């Protein structure tokens, strides 16, 4: 589902910069969008004159006149953005892509890992104030990688931390802990997931095996963000089962679990 906000390129002013720890940075910037972008949509941010291609980031928050992204500093592009200060200006293209469905028939259970958590955070922030907090399964390799759990809890979420080495929270893969939870769940639910592709594949398999509806926000390198370069294609199944190649930046990044073809 496309958002109501209309895609455009603009020169934005940095409104705020917050270090969140674990090399994560939250960047707030002005946008001219009059309508709400959909969680799962993303923006492409310019990273200075020395870096040709913009960098894609999921929208992590939105208020009238301003949007935010959260990213981990891992290369030249994110290093440039992490050094921006209020009053600096950057190029912003967005909002881009398709996001999570706004209408959901059942309770949403969230599953994410690392840099995949920001779009889930945004979705949760839009639904704050309901009965009880949504449940988030957040997976990390080890305790030193844990990030954004405080931000999720601040929006009312109940966060179950899972580390592969057992150094904090529950031990194992986030999908294994999620599967055990689903076995004990009496009511129907929907899974919203965002994170590494291996995790997403396991979430898809889990949803299909249990007959659960699920939506995945896929991580792909999106060079242009508008579908022109076709560097982010993903095999998907349409209609009668025909396999086509969808552009993650345009037809995605959010797909139904049953759409995605993993073995092409």
C-alpha atoms as a printed R data frame, in Angstrom:
    type eleno elety resid chain resno      x       y       z
1   ATOM     1    CA   UNK     A     1  0.000   0.000   0.000
2   ATOM     2    CA   UNK     A     2  1.428   3.377  -0.977
3   ATOM     3    CA   UNK     A     3  1.534   6.173   1.538
4   ATOM     4    CA   UNK     A     4 -0.413   9.390   1.127
5   ATOM     5    CA   UNK     A     5  2.805  11.411   1.234
6   ATOM     6    CA   UNK     A     6  3.980  12.272  -2.278
7   ATOM     7    CA   UNK     A     7  7.537  11.442  -3.280
8   ATOM     8    CA   UNK     A     8  9.741  14.437  -3.947
9   ATOM     9    CA   UNK     A     9 13.356  15.505  -3.715
10  ATOM    10    CA   UNK     A    10 14.206  18.426  -1.505
11  ATOM    11    CA   UNK     A    11 16.992  20.089   0.389
12  ATOM    12    CA   UNK     A    12 16.304  19.413   4.058
13  ATOM    13    CA   UNK     A    13 17.594  21.047   7.177
14  ATOM    14    CA   UNK     A    14 18.940  18.895   9.973
15  ATOM    15    CA   UNK     A    15 16.702  19.428  12.994
16  ATOM    16    CA   UNK     A    16 18.434  17.155  15.459
17  ATOM    17    CA   UNK     A    17 21.076  14.487  15.918
18  ATOM    18    CA   UNK     A    18 21.087  11.957  18.755
19  ATOM    19    CA   UNK     A    19 23.663   9.288  19.543
20  ATOM    20    CA   UNK     A    20 21.821   6.163  20.671
21  ATOM    21    CA   UNK     A    21 24.834   4.027  21.547
22  ATOM    22    CA   UNK     A    22 26.301   0.965  19.823
23  ATOM    23    CA   UNK     A    23 27.292   3.297  16.923
24  ATOM    24    CA   UNK     A    24 23.620   4.057  16.177
25  ATOM    25    CA   UNK     A    25 22.572   7.613  15.350
26  ATOM    26    CA   UNK     A    26 19.123   9.167  15.047
27  ATOM    27    CA   UNK     A    27 18.903  11.986  12.531
28  ATOM    28    CA   UNK     A    28 15.890  14.329  12.375
29  ATOM    29    CA   UNK     A    29 15.401  16.487   9.283
30  ATOM    30    CA   UNK     A    30 12.781  18.751   7.759
31  ATOM    31    CA   UNK     A    31 10.474  17.427   5.022
32  ATOM    32    CA   UNK     A    32  7.700  19.150   3.031
33  ATOM    33    CA   UNK     A    33  5.359  16.149   3.200
34  ATOM    34    CA   UNK     A    34  1.863  17.122   4.230
35  ATOM    35    CA   UNK     A    35  0.628  13.560   4.705
36  ATOM    36    CA   UNK     A    36  1.777  10.623   6.761
37  ATOM    37    CA   UNK     A    37  4.344   8.226   5.248
38  ATOM    38    CA   UNK     A    38  3.660   4.529   5.799
39  ATOM    39    CA   UNK     A    39  5.905   2.474   8.123
40  ATOM    40    CA   UNK     A    40  8.213   0.429   5.919
41  ATOM    41    CA   UNK     A    41  8.670   3.231   3.402
42  ATOM    42    CA   UNK     A    42 12.139   4.743   3.158
43  ATOM    43    CA   UNK     A    43 14.109   7.806   2.143
44  ATOM    44    CA   UNK     A    44 17.336   8.173   0.176
45  ATOM    45    CA   UNK     A    45 19.724  10.663   1.740
46  ATOM    46    CA   UNK     A    46 22.556  12.492   0.037
47  ATOM    47    CA   UNK     A    47 25.916  11.965   1.702
48  ATOM    48    CA   UNK     A    48 27.923  14.925   0.429
49  ATOM    49    CA   UNK     A    49 29.569  15.881  -2.826
50  ATOM    50    CA   UNK     A    50 32.232  13.167  -2.575
51  ATOM    51    CA   UNK     A    51 29.730  10.278  -2.491
52  ATOM    52    CA   UNK     A    52 27.763   9.876  -5.714
53  ATOM    53    CA   UNK     A    53 24.924   7.612  -4.629
54  ATOM    54    CA   UNK     A    54 22.372   8.414  -1.957
55  ATOM    55    CA   UNK     A    55 21.906   5.963   0.915
56  ATOM    56    CA   UNK     A    56 18.490   4.374   1.652
57  ATOM    57    CA   UNK     A    57 17.103   4.347   5.210
58  ATOM    58    CA   UNK     A    58 13.750   3.224   6.568
59  ATOM    59    CA   UNK     A    59 11.667   6.009   8.056
60  ATOM    60    CA   UNK     A    60 11.880   5.674  11.837
61  ATOM    61    CA   UNK     A    61  9.534   8.502  12.802
62  ATOM    62    CA   UNK     A    62  7.454  11.358  11.460
63  ATOM    63    CA   UNK     A    63  5.864  14.542  12.765
64  ATOM    64    CA   UNK     A    64  4.429  17.418  10.769
65  ATOM    65    CA   UNK     A    65  7.360  19.039   9.033
66  ATOM    66    CA   UNK     A    66  9.960  16.508  10.085
67  ATOM    67    CA   UNK     A    67 11.041  12.899   9.663
68  ATOM    68    CA   UNK     A    68 13.729  10.784  11.265
69  ATOM    69    CA   UNK     A    69 15.958   7.854  10.418
70  ATOM    70    CA   UNK     A    70 18.072   5.636  12.657
71  ATOM    71    CA   UNK     A    71 21.218   4.026  11.298
72  ATOM    72    CA   UNK     A    72 24.412   2.341  12.355
73  ATOM    73    CA   UNK     A    73 27.666   4.006  11.332
74  ATOM    74    CA   UNK     A    74 29.356   1.426   9.108
75  ATOM    75    CA   UNK     A    75 30.868   3.271   6.128
76  ATOM    76    CA   UNK     A    76 31.661   6.586   4.492
77  ATOM    77    CA   UNK     A    77 28.019   7.483   3.801
78  ATOM    78    CA   UNK     A    78 26.742   6.859   7.308
79  ATOM    79    CA   UNK     A    79 29.896   8.465   8.742
80  ATOM    80    CA   UNK     A    80 29.093  11.647   6.798
81  ATOM    81    CA   UNK     A    81 25.484  11.675   7.994
82  ATOM    82    CA   UNK     A    82 26.487  10.963  11.588
83  ATOM    83    CA   UNK     A    83 28.539  14.160  11.604
84  ATOM    84    CA   UNK     A    84 25.678  16.445  10.526
85  ATOM    85    CA   UNK     A    85 24.528  19.042  13.044
86  ATOM    86    CA   UNK     A    86 21.310  21.071  13.412
87  ATOM    87    CA   UNK     A    87 21.200  23.683  10.683
88  ATOM    88    CA   UNK     A    88 23.197  21.619   8.170
89  ATOM    89    CA   UNK     A    89 21.452  20.695   4.930
90  ATOM    90    CA   UNK     A    90 21.197  17.389   3.068
91  ATOM    91    CA   UNK     A    91 19.366  16.154  -0.016
92  ATOM    92    CA   UNK     A    92 16.340  13.966   0.726
93  ATOM    93    CA   UNK     A    93 14.355  11.873  -1.760
94  ATOM    94    CA   UNK     A    94 11.173  10.297  -0.455
95  ATOM    95    CA   UNK     A    95  9.050   8.819   0.840
96  ATOM    96    CA   UNK     A    96  9.774   5.802  -1.349
97  ATOM    97    CA   UNK     A    97  8.397   2.285  -1.752
98  ATOM    98    CA   UNK     A    98  5.474   0.463  -0.183
99  ATOM    99    CA   UNK     A    99  5.022  -0.127   3.529
100 ATOM   100    CA   UNK     A   100  3.202  -2.331   6.000
101 ATOM   101    CA   UNK     A   101 -0.600  -2.507   5.703
102 ATOM   102    CA   UNK     A   102 -2.430   0.039   7.803
103 ATOM   103    CA   UNK     A   103 -5.454  -2.186   8.245
104 ATOM   104    CA   UNK     A   104 -4.781  -5.350  10.178
105 ATOM   105    CA   UNK     A   105 -7.396  -7.861  11.245
106 ATOM   106    CA   UNK     A   106 -5.418  -9.450  14.073
107 ATOM   107    CA   UNK     A   107 -2.813  -8.555  16.670
108 ATOM   108    CA   UNK     A   108  0.602  -7.745  15.201
109 ATOM   109    CA   UNK     A   109  3.683  -9.520  16.540
110 ATOM   110    CA   UNK     A   110  6.959  -7.871  15.543
111 ATOM   111    CA   UNK     A   111 10.265  -9.601  14.801
112 ATOM   112    CA   UNK     A   112 13.429  -7.708  13.984
113 ATOM   113    CA   UNK     A   113 17.152  -7.636  14.207
114 ATOM   114    CA   UNK     A   114 19.699  -4.835  14.400
115 ATOM   115    CA   UNK     A   115 19.263  -2.236  11.673
116 ATOM   116    CA   UNK     A   116 15.890  -3.769  10.797
117 ATOM   117    CA   UNK     A   117 14.219  -2.375  13.921
118 ATOM   118    CA   UNK     A   118 13.581   1.294  12.870
119 ATOM   119    CA   UNK     A   119 10.560   0.634  10.576
120 ATOM   120    CA   UNK     A   120  9.005  -1.513  13.306
121 ATOM   121    CA   UNK     A   121  9.616   1.301  15.798
122 ATOM   122    CA   UNK     A   122  7.772   3.729  13.510
123 ATOM   123    CA   UNK     A   123  4.799   1.391  13.088
124 ATOM   124    CA   UNK     A   124  4.551   0.903  16.843
125 ATOM   125    CA   UNK     A   125  4.783   4.646  17.502
126 ATOM   126    CA   UNK     A   126  1.709   5.270  15.340
127 ATOM   127    CA   UNK     A   127 -0.345   2.802  17.386
128 ATOM   128    CA   UNK     A   128  0.729   3.803  20.860
129 ATOM   129    CA   UNK     A   129 -2.053   3.950  23.404
130 ATOM   130    CA   UNK     A   130 -3.894   0.709  22.665
131 ATOM   131    CA   UNK     A   131 -4.588  -2.014  25.199
132 ATOM   132    CA   UNK     A   132 -1.251  -3.343  26.332
133 ATOM   133    CA   UNK     A   133  1.964  -2.901  24.416
134 ATOM   134    CA   UNK     A   134  2.834  -4.783  21.228
135 ATOM   135    CA   UNK     A   135  5.306  -7.647  21.532
136 ATOM   136    CA   UNK     A   136  8.657  -7.313  19.778
137 ATOM   137    CA   UNK     A   137 11.156 -10.148  19.361
138 ATOM   138    CA   UNK     A   138 14.512  -8.412  18.883
139 ATOM   139    CA   UNK     A   139 17.434 -10.588  17.836
140 ATOM   140    CA   UNK     A   140 21.148  -9.855  18.081
141 ATOM   141    CA   UNK     A   141 24.368 -11.818  17.755
142 ATOM   142    CA   UNK     A   142 25.667 -10.890  21.199
143 ATOM   143    CA   UNK     A   143 25.002  -8.499  24.087
144 ATOM   144    CA   UNK     A   144 27.327  -5.828  22.692
145 ATOM   145    CA   UNK     A   145 25.135  -5.598  19.573
146 ATOM   146    CA   UNK     A   146 21.890  -4.841  21.432
147 ATOM   147    CA   UNK     A   147 20.397  -1.523  20.354
148 ATOM   148    CA   UNK     A   148 17.100   0.394  20.121
149 ATOM   149    CA   UNK     A   149 15.339  -1.687  22.776
150 ATOM   150    CA   UNK     A   150 14.953   1.389  24.970
151 ATOM   151    CA   UNK     A   151 13.385   3.323  22.097
152 ATOM   152    CA   UNK     A   152 10.905   0.505  21.506
153 ATOM   153    CA   UNK     A   153  9.996   0.324  25.184
154 ATOM   154    CA   UNK     A   154  9.505   4.098  25.255
155 ATOM   155    CA   UNK     A   155  6.741   3.597  22.680
156 ATOM   156    CA   UNK     A   156  5.046   1.066  24.933
157 ATOM   157    CA   UNK     A   157  6.395  -2.126  23.368
158 ATOM   158    CA   UNK     A   158  7.239  -5.265  25.310
159 ATOM   159    CA   UNK     A   159 10.658  -6.294  24.035
160 ATOM   160    CA   UNK     A   160 11.990  -9.839  24.241
161 ATOM   161    CA   UNK     A   161 15.729  -9.712  23.598
162 ATOM   162    CA   UNK     A   162 17.312 -12.774  21.997
163 ATOM   163    CA   UNK     A   163 21.063 -13.235  21.569
164 ATOM   164    CA   UNK     A   164 22.638 -16.048  19.600
165 ATOM   165    CA   UNK     A   165 25.332 -16.624  22.210
166 ATOM   166    CA   UNK     A   166 23.049 -16.226  25.243
167 ATOM   167    CA   UNK     A   167 25.050 -13.300  26.639
168 ATOM   168    CA   UNK     A   168 21.816 -11.404  27.340
169 ATOM   169    CA   UNK     A   169 18.108 -12.177  27.160
170 ATOM   170    CA   UNK     A   170 17.000 -15.505  25.698
171 ATOM   171    CA   UNK     A   171 19.437 -17.774  23.898
172 ATOM   172    CA   UNK     A   172 19.171 -18.742  20.251
173 ATOM   173    CA   UNK     A   173 17.825 -17.322  17.023
174 ATOM   174    CA   UNK     A   174 14.983 -14.842  17.217
175 ATOM   175    CA   UNK     A   175 12.877 -17.041  14.929
176 ATOM   176    CA   UNK     A   176 13.295 -20.030  17.243
177 ATOM   177    CA   UNK     A   177 12.049 -18.056  20.239
178 ATOM   178    CA   UNK     A   178  9.224 -16.622  18.134
179 ATOM   179    CA   UNK     A   179  8.173 -20.116  17.073
180 ATOM   180    CA   UNK     A   180  7.944 -21.278  20.690
181 ATOM   181    CA   UNK     A   181  5.784 -18.266  21.501
182 ATOM   182    CA   UNK     A   182  3.449 -18.927  18.567
183 ATOM   183    CA   UNK     A   183  2.964 -22.518  19.741
184 ATOM   184    CA   UNK     A   184  1.461 -21.187  22.965
185 ATOM   185    CA   UNK     A   185 -0.597 -18.406  21.351
186 ATOM   186    CA   UNK     A   186 -4.329 -19.038  21.334
187 ATOM   187    CA   UNK     A   187 -5.409 -16.067  19.195
188 ATOM   188    CA   UNK     A   188 -4.653 -15.319  15.560
189 ATOM   189    CA   UNK     A   189 -1.886 -12.880  14.791
190 ATOM   190    CA   UNK     A   190  0.035 -11.205  11.976
191 ATOM   191    CA   UNK     A   191  3.830 -11.034  11.817
192 ATOM   192    CA   UNK     A   192  5.647  -7.850  10.794
193 ATOM   193    CA   UNK     A   193  9.348  -8.512  10.318
194 ATOM   194    CA   UNK     A   194 12.419  -6.520   9.324
195 ATOM   195    CA   UNK     A   195 16.042  -7.569   9.458
196 ATOM   196    CA   UNK     A   196 18.746  -9.670   7.773
197 ATOM   197    CA   UNK     A   197 17.645 -11.827   4.849
198 ATOM   198    CA   UNK     A   198 18.450 -15.106   6.621
199 ATOM   199    CA   UNK     A   199 16.140 -14.107   9.447
200 ATOM   200    CA   UNK     A   200 13.447 -13.002   7.002
201 ATOM   201    CA   UNK     A   201 13.576 -16.329   5.195
202 ATOM   202    CA   UNK     A   202 13.125 -18.165   8.495
203 ATOM   203    CA   UNK     A   203 10.200 -15.904   9.458
204 ATOM   204    CA   UNK     A   204  8.558 -16.574   6.086
205 ATOM   205    CA   UNK     A   205  8.952 -20.326   6.524
206 ATOM   206    CA   UNK     A   206  7.507 -20.118  10.020
207 ATOM   207    CA   UNK     A   207  4.480 -18.095   8.870
208 ATOM   208    CA   UNK     A   208  3.735 -20.432   5.971
209 ATOM   209    CA   UNK     A   209  4.088 -23.590   8.046
210 ATOM   210    CA   UNK     A   210  1.697 -22.246  10.681
211 ATOM   211    CA   UNK     A   211 -0.761 -20.599   8.294
212 ATOM   212    CA   UNK     A   212 -0.028 -17.123   9.643
213 ATOM   213    CA   UNK     A   213 -0.158 -13.946   7.574
214 ATOM   214    CA   UNK     A   214  3.150 -12.136   7.539
215 ATOM   215    CA   UNK     A   215  4.773  -9.084   5.966
216 ATOM   216    CA   UNK     A   216  8.517  -8.693   5.504
217 ATOM   217    CA   UNK     A   217 10.445  -5.452   5.021
218 ATOM   218    CA   UNK     A   218 13.364  -6.646   2.897
219 ATOM   219    CA   UNK     A   219 16.908  -5.341   3.085
220 ATOM   220    CA   UNK     A   220 18.475  -4.817  -0.327
221 ATOM   221    CA   UNK     A   221 21.076  -2.420  -1.680
222 ATOM   222    CA   UNK     A   222 18.922   0.172  -3.442
223 ATOM   223    CA   UNK     A   223 21.215   2.358  -5.535
224 ATOM   224    CA   UNK     A   224 18.668   4.747  -7.060
225 ATOM   225    CA   UNK     A   225 15.574   4.173  -4.931
226 ATOM   226    CA   UNK     A   226 13.156   4.720  -7.819
227 ATOM   227    CA   UNK     A   227 13.447   1.475  -9.796
228 ATOM   228    CA   UNK     A   228 15.571   2.780 -12.661
229 ATOM   229    CA   UNK     A   229 18.800   0.861 -11.996
230 ATOM   230    CA   UNK     A   230 17.120  -2.463 -11.103
231 ATOM   231    CA   UNK     A   231 19.935  -3.329  -8.691
232 ATOM   232    CA   UNK     A   232 17.524  -4.542  -6.005
233 ATOM   233    CA   UNK     A   233 15.357  -7.098  -7.804
234 ATOM   234    CA   UNK     A   234 13.692  -9.901  -5.834
235 ATOM   235    CA   UNK     A   235 11.914 -12.960  -7.306
236 ATOM   236    CA   UNK     A   236  8.258 -12.902  -6.301
237 ATOM   237    CA   UNK     A   237  5.226 -15.010  -7.139
238 ATOM   238    CA   UNK     A   238  2.130 -13.392  -8.654
239 ATOM   239    CA   UNK     A   239 -1.321 -14.470  -9.721
240 ATOM   240    CA   UNK     A   240 -1.361 -18.120 -10.752
241 ATOM   241    CA   UNK     A   241  2.135 -18.721  -9.434
242 ATOM   242    CA   UNK     A   242  4.152 -17.050 -12.157
243 ATOM   243    CA   UNK     A   243  7.537 -15.824 -10.943
244 ATOM   244    CA   UNK     A   244  8.498 -12.249 -11.728
245 ATOM   245    CA   UNK     A   245 11.297  -9.963 -10.609
246 ATOM   246    CA   UNK     A   246 10.077  -7.130  -8.418
247 ATOM   247    CA   UNK     A   247 12.107  -4.029  -7.628
248 ATOM   248    CA   UNK     A   248 12.396  -3.905  -3.859
249 ATOM   249    CA   UNK     A   249 12.594  -0.098  -3.896
250 ATOM   250    CA   UNK     A   250  9.317   0.274  -5.844
251 ATOM   251    CA   UNK     A   251  7.155  -2.842  -5.426
252 ATOM   252    CA   UNK     A   252  8.596  -3.302  -1.925
253 ATOM   253    CA   UNK     A   253 10.383  -3.112   0.384
254 ATOM   254    CA   UNK     A   254  7.421  -4.715   2.189
255 ATOM   255    CA   UNK     A   255  6.066  -7.965   0.707
256 ATOM   256    CA   UNK     A   256  3.671 -10.637   1.880
257 ATOM   257    CA   UNK     A   257  5.573 -13.732   2.967
258 ATOM   258    CA   UNK     A   258  3.858 -15.910   0.362
259 ATOM   259    CA   UNK     A   259  4.946 -13.628  -2.460
260 ATOM   260    CA   UNK     A   260  8.660 -14.108  -1.978
261 ATOM   261    CA   UNK     A   261 10.576 -16.783  -3.870
262 ATOM   262    CA   UNK     A   262 13.682 -17.718  -1.918
263 ATOM   263    CA   UNK     A   263 15.332 -20.390  -4.066
264 ATOM   264    CA   UNK     A   264 15.761 -18.579  -7.381
